[in-house]
Amino acid sequence: MKLLKLLFIIPFLFIVTMVYAVTPMYSTETDQGMAKMFNKSGLVDGIYWSGGQITRFSDIGAGVSSFSGLTGSATASQLPPLSGLNGSVTASQIPEIDLTVATATAGITSQQVPYGSSSGQLNSEAGFTYDPVTNTLTVPAITATNVTVTGTLESGSQYSTAGSSSVTTGIGYDQTHNINGTTAAWVGTGSGKFDVSGLQGGANLGSTTLQYSSLLNSARKRPFAFTEFLGQNAGNMSVDPFMGIAITSGALNNPTSGGVFTSPNHPGVIKLTGSSSANSGYCIRSATNSILIGGGEHFECIFNLNLATTTTYMGFHDSATVAEPVDGAYMALYGSSTIQGMTSNNSTRGTTSTKYTLGTSTWYRASVVVGSSATRVDYTLYNDSGTVLWTDNLTTNIPTGAGRECTVNLTTTEASGGSLDLMHLDFLAFAMDKDLVR
């Protein structure tokens, strides 16, 4: 029995001894020894061995075969080549690397990129910003040549052409586009919807075809009426498409020849005169109750005062005498050369806080524009060169309710009588600045 026990115990002791012999004993001394061994093997200082693995490094050269188990951080110059690595490398095993660009073009932010220049490419541009969240590129301004737009331009887009720039597909609705320094706009989707009312000399539409049906569509939705008074003569009261109404025997007459009243820039001028009766004069207007203000109405006229003591209403109103309008949005002169903006809703009035003093024998352009929602009226006075001389606005007492109709109207009278010349008139117009539903 004792012999059998010894035969069983001896192999067991041998196995235990072999297992103990091959199992490493780690300690601080072991770690230091391993670090020295690594350094002697050609690796640079800074390799630390702890617990049986590499836990930190400061500079590793080529030859590392695996990143498994690495922790800590490294700079870009300390990262070894990735070629030849064995096994898989996870994101958490790759050391952190600071790849921030140290220098950039002056004035360019971290999200902006400078562009070079060469023939047919961008040659001058402000820094542009890319938003990776919305996948949008914001470009404040670009100067470019020979650019072709092949996508759809969003509503409100603007561009100017210089050279052979072109748009090949898809221009969206209600946009403004500058063509060779002039302005035009698409008024709907599809072909034949290009509104060229804003084009000036030098613009070339190339092969663009304007369809009569599109012109009719534009006229129906945004009517426009004006008179140049080219057919007017003494005794002829036709001022198509408007009507002329004498006030207490006032009259229309041919313009005064010579001087400021006739010039190449003012064709078709007429003269409005009073009679010997008090408060006489003349009215040019549309039909009674033809306008109910709903937003988008636009009145313009070009005039020249002969007399600084007239009572004049110009814009949208319902008066055809010296009497103040009951309803309207208009500019007014009250027996003097001072002009101001007015609104009247069933005789409840609003008056602009500022005024402007006109001179005689001077051409002016008056503009009265009702905002699209009919909650504001803008009054603007220009000189003959188009410079704004005065502007103001009103947001109260705008007549928009039922029964508050008015007309497109210019009425001028003079209190004393004496067959006086009141004003010269060159142009009178009405337009809608928004689409009508009809």
C-alpha positions in Angstrom: 0.0 0.0 0.0 2.8 2.4 0.9 4.4 1.8 -2.5 1.2 2.5 -4.3 0.7 5.8 -2.4 4.3 6.9 -3.4 3.6 6.0 -7.0 0.6 8.3 -6.9 2.1 11.3 -5.0 5.4 11.5 -7.0 3.8 12.3 -10.4 1.4 14.8 -8.7 4.4 16.7 -7.1 6.2 16.7 -10.5 3.2 18.3 -12.2 2.8 21.0 -9.6 6.6 21.8 -9.7 6.5 22.2 -13.5 3.5 24.5 -13.4 5.1 26.7 -10.8 8.4 26.8 -12.8 6.8 28.2 -16.0 4.5 30.8 -14.3 6.2 34.3 -14.3 6.4 36.1 -11.0 5.8 39.9 -11.5 7.1 42.5 -9.3 8.5 46.0 -9.4 11.9 44.5 -10.1 10.5 42.4 -12.9 8.9 45.5 -14.5 12.1 47.4 -14.3 14.0 44.5 -15.7 11.6 44.2 -18.6 11.9 47.9 -19.3 15.7 47.7 -19.4 15.4 44.6 -21.6 13.2 46.6 -24.1 15.6 49.5 -24.1 18.5 47.2 -24.7 16.5 45.8 -27.6 16.8 49.0 -29.6 13.6 50.8 -28.5 13.8 54.4 -27.2 13.4 55.5 -23.7 9.9 55.9 -22.4 8.7 52.3 -22.8 7.2 51.0 -19.6 6.3 47.5 -18.7 3.6 46.9 -16.1 1.6 43.8 -15.3 2.8 42.0 -18.4 1.9 44.6 -21.1 3.0 47.8 -22.7 0.9 50.6 -21.0 2.5 53.8 -22.3 4.9 55.1 -24.9 6.4 58.4 -25.9 8.0 57.5 -29.2 7.8 54.2 -31.1 9.6 53.7 -34.3 8.7 51.3 -37.1 8.5 47.6 -36.3 5.6 47.5 -33.9 3.4 44.7 -35.0 0.2 45.3 -33.0 -1.5 48.1 -31.1 -3.5 45.6 -29.0 -3.4 46.8 -25.3 -1.9 50.2 -25.9 -3.2 53.2 -23.9 -2.2 56.8 -23.6 -1.6 59.4 -26.3 0.8 60.3 -29.0 1.5 63.2 -31.3 1.3 62.9 -35.1 5.1 62.5 -35.4 5.2 59.7 -32.8 2.6 57.5 -34.5 4.4 54.5 -36.2 3.5 53.5 -39.7 0.4 51.4 -39.9 1.7 49.1 -42.6 2.5 45.6 -41.5 0.3 45.6 -38.4 -1.1 42.3 -37.4 -4.5 41.6 -36.1 -7.4 44.1 -35.8 -7.0 47.6 -34.4 -10.0 49.2 -32.7 -10.6 52.9 -32.4 -9.9 52.8 -28.7 -6.5 51.2 -29.3 -5.3 54.0 -31.6 -3.5 56.8 -29.6 -5.0 60.3 -29.6 -3.5 62.5 -32.2 -3.7 66.3 -32.4 -4.0 67.1 -36.2 -4.9 70.8 -35.8 -3.5 72.9 -38.5 -1.0 75.3 -36.9 -1.3 78.0 -39.5 -4.1 79.1 -41.9 -4.8 82.0 -44.3 -5.4 85.2 -42.4 -9.1 85.9 -41.9 -10.2 82.3 -42.5 -11.9 80.6 -39.6 -11.5 76.9 -38.6 -14.6 76.0 -40.8 -13.5 77.9 -43.8 -11.2 76.9 -46.6 -9.1 79.2 -48.9 -9.4 78.7 -52.6 -6.7 79.0 -55.2 -7.2 80.6 -58.6 -6.6 79.6 -62.2 -8.3 80.0 -65.5 -12.0 79.1 -65.4 -12.0 78.7 -61.7 -12.9 80.8 -58.7 -10.4 83.7 -58.6 -11.7 86.0 -55.9 -14.0 84.9 -53.0 -14.7 85.6 -49.4 -14.2 82.7 -46.9 -17.0 80.2 -47.2 -18.4 78.0 -44.4 -19.5 74.4 -44.6 -21.9 73.1 -42.0 -21.6 69.3 -41.8 -24.8 68.9 -39.8 -27.1 70.5 -42.4 -24.7 69.7 -45.4 -24.9 73.3 -46.5 -22.2 75.6 -47.9 -22.5 79.3 -47.2 -20.7 81.6 -49.6 -21.1 85.4 -48.9 -19.8 86.5 -52.3 -18.0 84.9 -55.3 -16.5 86.5 -58.3 -16.2 83.9 -61.1 -16.0 83.5 -64.8 -17.4 80.9 -67.1 -19.7 79.3 -64.5 -22.5 77.0 -65.4 -25.2 76.3 -62.8 -26.6 72.8 -63.3 -28.9 72.5 -60.3 -32.0 74.3 -59.0 -31.6 77.8 -57.5 -33.6 78.3 -54.4 -36.3 81.0 -54.1 -34.8 84.4 -53.5 -31.5 83.5 -55.3 -29.6 86.4 -57.0 -26.8 86.2 -59.4 -24.9 88.5 -61.8 -23.5 87.3 -65.1 -20.1 88.3 -66.5 -18.9 86.5 -69.6 -20.4 83.3 -70.6 -22.1 82.3 -67.3 -25.3 80.4 -67.8 -28.1 78.5 -65.9 -28.9 75.2 -67.6 -31.7 73.8 -65.5 -34.2 74.6 -62.8 -34.6 78.2 -61.7 -37.1 78.3 -58.9 -40.2 80.5 -58.4 -40.2 84.2 -57.6 -36.5 84.9 -57.9 -34.6 88.0 -59.0 -31.6 87.6 -61.3 -29.2 90.2 -62.4 -28.2 89.8 -66.1 -25.3 92.0 -67.3 -26.1 94.5 -64.6 -29.9 94.5 -65.1 -32.7 92.9 -63.3 -35.2 90.3 -64.4 -37.3 87.7 -62.5 -39.0 84.3 -63.0 -42.7 84.7 -62.1 -43.5 81.0 -62.2 -42.1 77.5 -62.8 -41.7 76.1 -66.3 -40.8 77.7 -69.6 -42.0 81.0 -70.8 -42.4 82.6 -67.4 -39.5 85.1 -67.5 -40.5 88.6 -66.5 -38.2 91.1 -68.3 -39.9 94.3 -67.0 -36.7 95.1 -65.0 -34.3 94.6 -67.9 -32.3 97.6 -69.0 -30.2 98.3 -72.0 -27.4 95.9 -72.6 -29.2 92.8 -71.4 -29.3 89.8 -73.7 -31.7 86.9 -73.1 -30.2 84.9 -75.9 -32.6 82.1 -77.0 -35.1 82.9 -74.2 -38.6 82.9 -75.7 -41.4 85.0 -74.2 -44.8 83.5 -74.7 -47.9 85.7 -75.1 -49.8 83.5 -72.7 -47.2 84.2 -70.1 -47.5 87.9 -70.7 -51.3 87.7 -70.3 -50.9 85.7 -67.2 -48.6 88.4 -65.7 -51.0 91.2 -66.7 -53.9 89.3 -65.2 -52.2 88.7 -61.8 -50.2 92.0 -61.7 -52.0 94.6 -63.7 -50.1 97.7 -64.8 -51.6 100.9 -66.3 -49.9 104.2 -67.1 -50.1 107.2 -69.3 -47.4 109.3 -71.0 -49.9 112.0 -72.1 -48.5 111.7 -75.7 -51.9 112.1 -77.2 -53.0 115.0 -75.1 -53.7 118.4 -76.7 -55.6 121.5 -75.7 -59.3 120.7 -75.5 -58.7 117.0 -75.7 -59.5 115.5 -72.3 -58.5 111.9 -73.1 -55.8 110.6 -70.7 -56.2 106.9 -71.4 -56.3 104.6 -69.6 -57.4 107.1 -66.9 -60.1 109.8 -67.1 -59.7 113.6 -66.9 -62.2 115.7 -64.9 -62.3 119.5 -64.9 -62.8 121.0 -61.5 -64.8 124.3 -61.7 -63.8 124.9 -65.3 -60.2 124.0 -64.9 -58.4 122.6 -68.0 -55.6 120.6 -69.5 -53.2 122.5 -71.8 -50.1 122.0 -73.8 -46.9 122.4 -71.8 -45.0 125.6 -71.6 -42.5 125.6 -74.4 -38.8 125.8 -73.6 -37.1 125.8 -70.2 -37.5 123.0 -67.7 -41.0 121.9 -68.8 -39.9 120.3 -72.1 -36.8 118.2 -72.3 -35.6 115.0 -73.9 -36.1 113.2 -70.6 -39.8 114.2 -70.3 -41.8 113.3 -73.4 -45.6 113.7 -73.3 -45.9 116.6 -70.8 -49.3 118.2 -70.1 -50.2 121.3 -68.0 -53.0 121.4 -65.5 -54.6 124.9 -65.1 -57.3 126.5 -63.0 -60.0 128.9 -64.1 -61.1 132.3 -62.9 -63.2 130.5 -60.3 -61.9 129.8 -56.7 -60.8 126.2 -56.0 -60.6 125.3 -59.7 -58.2 122.9 -61.2 -58.1 119.4 -62.6 -58.3 115.7 -61.7 -56.9 112.6 -63.5 -58.1 109.4 -62.0 -59.5 105.9 -62.5 -63.2 105.1 -62.3 -65.1 105.8 -59.0 -64.7 103.0 -56.4 -62.3 101.2 -58.7 -59.7 100.4 -56.0 -60.3 98.7 -52.6 -56.9 98.6 -50.9 -55.8 95.1 -50.1 -52.0 95.3 -50.3 -49.5 95.6 -53.1 -51.0 98.8 -54.7 -48.3 101.1 -56.2 -48.9 104.7 -57.5 -46.3 106.8 -59.2 -46.3 110.2 -61.0 -43.8 112.6 -62.3 -44.7 116.3 -61.7 -43.4 119.8 -61.7 -45.0 122.6 -59.6 -45.8 125.9 -61.3 -47.5 127.3 -58.3 -46.5 126.9 -54.6 -50.0 127.4 -53.3 -51.9 124.5 -54.7 -54.0 122.0 -52.8 -53.0 118.6 -54.3 -53.7 114.9 -53.4 -51.8 112.2 -55.3 -52.0 108.5 -54.8 -55.0 106.4 -53.8 -58.0 108.5 -52.7 -61.7 109.4 -53.6 -61.6 113.2 -53.9 -62.2 115.0 -57.2 -62.4 118.5 -55.6 -60.5 120.7 -53.1 -62.2 118.6 -50.3 -60.1 116.3 -48.3 -60.4 112.6 -49.3 -62.7 110.4 -47.1 -60.7 107.3 -47.9 -57.2 106.9 -49.2 -53.4 106.6 -48.9 -51.8 109.6 -50.6 -49.4 112.5 -50.6 -50.8 115.9 -49.9 -50.0 119.6 -50.4 -52.2 122.0 -48.4 -52.0 125.4 -50.0 -48.2 125.4 -49.8 -45.2 123.6 -51.2 -44.8 121.3 -48.3 -45.6 117.7 -49.1 -46.5 114.9 -46.6 -47.9 111.4 -46.5 -51.5 110.8 -45.5 -54.0 108.0 -44.8 -57.7 108.3 -44.3 -60.2 105.7 -43.2 -63.7 107.1 -43.3 -62.2 110.5 -42.6 -60.1 109.3 -39.6 -56.6 110.4 -40.7 -53.0 109.6 -40.3 -50.1 112.0 -41.1 -46.4 111.3 -41.5 -44.2 112.7 -38.8 -41.9 114.3 -41.5 -42.5 116.5 -44.5 -40.6 117.9 -47.5 -40.6 121.3 -49.0 -40.8 121.3 -52.8 -39.3 123.8 -55.2 -41.1 125.2 -58.3 -39.9 124.5 -61.8 -38.3 121.2 -60.6 -39.2 117.7 -61.7 -40.1 115.2 -58.9 -41.2 111.6 -58.9 -43.8 110.7 -56.2 -44.3 107.0 -55.1 -47.0 105.7 -52.8 -46.7 101.9 -52.1 -49.0 99.9 -50.0 -47.3 96.9 -48.3 -48.4 93.4 -49.4 -50.4 92.9 -46.2 -51.9 96.4 -46.4 -50.6 97.2 -42.9 -48.1 99.9 -44.0 -47.9 102.6 -46.7 -44.5 103.9 -47.8 -44.2 107.4 -49.3 -41.0 108.3 -51.3 -40.0 111.4 -53.2 -37.2 111.3 -55.8 -35.5 113.9 -57.9 -35.0 113.6 -61.6 -31.9 111.6 -61.2 -33.6 109.0 -59.0 -32.1 110.1 -55.7 -34.4 109.7 -52.7 -35.1 113.2 -51.3 -37.6 112.2 -48.7 -39.3 109.0 -47.4 -41.7 108.2 -44.6 -44.4 105.7 -43.8 -47.7 105.2 -42.0 -49.2 102.1 -40.4 -52.6 103.5 -39.2 -55.9 104.5 -40.7 -55.3 102.5 -43.9 -58.8 102.0 -45.6 -59.2 98.3 -46.2 -62.8 97.6 -45.1 -65.9 97.1 -47.1 -67.3 100.5 -48.4 -63.9 102.2 -48.2 -63.1 102.1 -51.9 -61.1 104.8 -53.6 -59.4 105.5 -57.0 -56.0 106.0 -58.6 -56.0 109.7 -58.4 -54.1 113.0 -58.8 -56.2 116.1 -58.0 -54.9 119.7 -57.9 -56.7 123.0 -57.2 -55.9 126.6 -56.3 -58.0 128.6 -53.9 -57.9 132.1 -55.4 -58.8 131.5 -59.1 -57.3 133.5 -61.9 -56.6 130.9 -64.6 -53.3 130.0 -63.1 -50.9 127.3 -64.2 -50.9 124.7 -61.3 -48.5 122.0 -62.4 -47.0 120.1 -65.3 -47.5 116.4 -65.4 -45.2 114.0 -67.3 -46.2 110.4 -66.2 -48.9 108.7 -64.1 -49.1 105.0 -63.4 -50.6 102.3 -61.3 -49.2 98.8 -60.7 -49.8 95.7 -58.4 -46.8 94.5 -56.6 -48.3 91.1 -55.6 -50.3 88.4 -57.4 -54.0 88.9 -57.5 -56.2 85.8 -57.2 -58.3 85.9 -60.3 
